[in-house]
Amino acid sequence: MRFLQPNLALVLSLFLSVPTLMARAQDGAQRENLQPQAEQLMALANQARAQAGAGPLHWDPALAEAALAHCALMVAKGPISHQYPGELGLAARTAQAGAHFGLIEENVAVGPDADTIHQEWMHSPGHRTNLLNPAVDRVGIAVLASRGILYAVADYSHAVRSLSQSQVEAAIANLIRVSGIAILADPTVARSYCATDHGPPGSKSPGFIMFWQGPDLTRLPQQLVDRLSSGRYHRAAIGNCPTENAQNAFTAYRIAVLLY
């Protein structure tokens, strides 16, 4: 299963069959994450990623917590699934656990051991794509033992830092300064535009206003870059405010830049 913010939502509903008798058995599952097996799955994933030219995955405790909760449901319900009736979807439940991301994916499986589970994922096109995706950089893995087999959940994400309002504004200011534009010290007017699309009473109207929303603070929208290079502007005000869809599980930043 994969979700991508902001424009793509792709769900890979890939299920591995579990015998009905196994699904209905109630023989007391282990409820603590089997850390050695989880770490083995992470090591095997990173070996495969290195061979494919993808960067390593780093452990994310929030993703691991969400994976463990879902893994426990798989044990309780029997047939494995990415979502059960009454359960939050992948993005919502990982965000609820404290993860911050711009992309989220999930693999699930059952198998006798970690190596077999890894091989199952590598030989399933959708699961393999998730595991080797160069865009993800974090993982949380849960493994539970029940009915003589292992249940596994791996949640992968592209992590987004959780920054304060002033930290977001400082990151954008650093990108703008390279154009030789002076940054106004007081963000009040820009914050007002960001939140309401207009400034406070009596504020001087800017020559250009740029609004955008997203998880990436490493580059500016091309339209803004073009304006900065036009030579028409000398000062900029930057404001950050809550995103328009505050209920969105994906981490994103709403920004306003005013040019004078």
N, C-alpha and C positions, 0 to 999 in steps of 0.2 A: 504494500500500500504506500502511495506517495501523495503528498500534497505540496504544491508550490505556490508561493505568494509573490506577486500579486495577481498574475494573469492566468495561471494554469492550475487546474485541480485534476490530478490523475490518480485514479484508484486502481491498484493492482490487487484484485481479490483472488489470491492464490491459496488454495487450501490443500493440505496434505491429509489424506484419508486416515481415519482412526476407526478400528473395528467397533461396532456398536456395543459389543460386550464390554470392551475396554472403556468406552465412553460412559457407560452406566455404572461402572464399578465405583464403590465408595470405600476405599481401603486406607484412608488416612494419609493424605499427601503431605510431603515436606513443605513448610510454608516460608522457610528462610532461603534466600538466594544461594544457590550452590556456586560460590565465588570461584573456586578453581575451574569449573566447567565454563563459567561466564568469561573468565580471563582467557581460557583456551580458545574460545570462539572469537574473542577480540584479536588474539595473536594470529590465529589462522586468517582472519579477515585482513589484517594488516600485511601479512605475507602475500596474500592474493592481490591486494591493492598495489603493493610495491612492484610485483611482477607485471601488473597492468599499467604502471606509470601514474597511479593515483597517490595522493598524499595520505599520510597515516591518520587513523581515527584516534581521538583522545576521549578518555572516559568522562562521561557526564553524569553526575550523581542524580540529577533531576530526571533525566531520561531513564536511568536505571530504576528509579522509584516507580515511574509510570509503567515501565515494562514489567516490573514485578507484580504490580496490582493487576495488570491485564493477564499475566501468566497464571496467577492464582485463579482468575475466572476461567481460563482455558481448562485448568485442572478440574475445577468444580463442574463445568458445563459438559466436558467430554469432547465432542467434535471441535477442533480448533477453528478459530475465526478471528478476523481483525476487529470485530465489534459485535457485542451481544445486545439483545433487547434491554433498554434502560441504561446502557453504558454510554458514556461520552465518546465522541469520535476521537481519532488519534490526535489531531491537533489540539482539541480542547483538553484532553486528559493529560497530555504532556505539558501544556501550558499551566494547567492547574497544579502540576507537580513542581513548577518553578522554572521550567526550561524556557529559553528565549531563542527564537529561531526564525529564519526566513524560508526554510524548506524542511519538511519532515517526512520520513519514510519508515516503513516497518516490515520486518520479516518475522514469520512465525513458523514453527515446525515441531514435530515430535520425532524422537529417534532414540536408539539405545545408548548413544554416547555423543560427545561434542564433535568428534571428527566426522561421524556419519551425518550429523545435522549440517555441518559446514558443507559437506559434499552435496547434500540435498539442495541447499541454497545455490551452490555453484552450478548445479545442473538444471536448475529451474530458471528460465530466461528472465522472468520478472524479478525474482529474488536476487539473481546474479547482478542485474542492473542496479538494484538498490545497493547491494553490498559494495560494488565497485564504482559507484557514482563519484566522480572526482569533485562534485560540488558539495558533498557532505564532509564534515570534519569532526563530528562528535558522535558518540555512540553510548547507549546504555543497554546492557544485556541482562536478562533474568533467565535463570534455569531452575526449574523445580522438578523433583522426582516424585512420581506417583505411578501405581499400577505396573511397576517394573520397567518404566521408560522415563525418558526425560522430556519435559515440555520446555520450549525455548522461545523467547521473544527478544528481538533486537530492534531498538528504535534508533534511527540514524537522523542527524540533523545538520543543517548548516547553521552554526550558532551566530546569534546576533547579540552584541554586548548590550546590557541594560545600563543606560547612561542617564544622568541627571539633565535637567533642562539647560543648565549652563554648560555642561560638557558637550551636549549636542551642538549648541551654538558656537562653542570654541572650535569644534572639529570643522564646521563649515567655514568659520572665519579663517582658519589656516589655509583652506583651499582657495579662498578669495584673495587673500593677501598677495599671493604670487602674481596676481594681475596688476599689482601696484595700487589697488583700491584701499583707501583708509576705512577701517572698521569703526563705526560709532560705538562708544562705550556703553551707552544706555540702550538696552534692548526693549524698553517698554512699548514703544510705538510698533516695532516689528512684531512683538508678541501679540499686541492687540489686533493687528492685521491678520496674523496667523489664526487667531481664534474666531474672529468676527468678519473677516474680509474687508474691514475698514479700520482706520486709525481712531484714536481718541479725539474728542472735540478740540479744535485749535491746532492739530498737528499739521505740519507741512506735507503737502501731497508729494509723494516720490515720483521720479520720472519713469520708473519701471518697477513692477512688482512681479515676483516669481513665487508661486506656491508649488510644492510637491510633497509627496508622501511615499516613504519606502524604508527598507532596512539598511540601505547602503549609504554610509557617510564617507566614502573614499573618493567619490567623484561628484561633479556638479552636472545638472541637466545641460544638454548641449545648447539649448536656447539661452540659458543664463551665461554660459561660457562665451557665446557669440556677443552678448550684450557687454560683458566685461571687457572684451577685446575691441570694442567699437571706439573707445576713446571718448565717449560722450559722458561718462560718469566718473566721479572722483571719490564718492563715499558710499558706504553700504551699511545698512542695519540688518541684523539677523535675529529672527525670533523663532523659538520652538514652542509648540503647544500640543495638547493631547490630539491623537489621531481622530479623524472623523468617525471611524467605526471603532469605538472604544471596546466593543465586545469581541473584536477579532482576536483570535488566539495567536496570530503571528505578530512578532515584534516589528514595529515600524515607527518611523518618526515623521511628524508633519512639520514642515519648515516654511517660513516666509523670508524672502530676501528683498529688501527695498533698496533701490539704487537712486542716488541723487547726483 
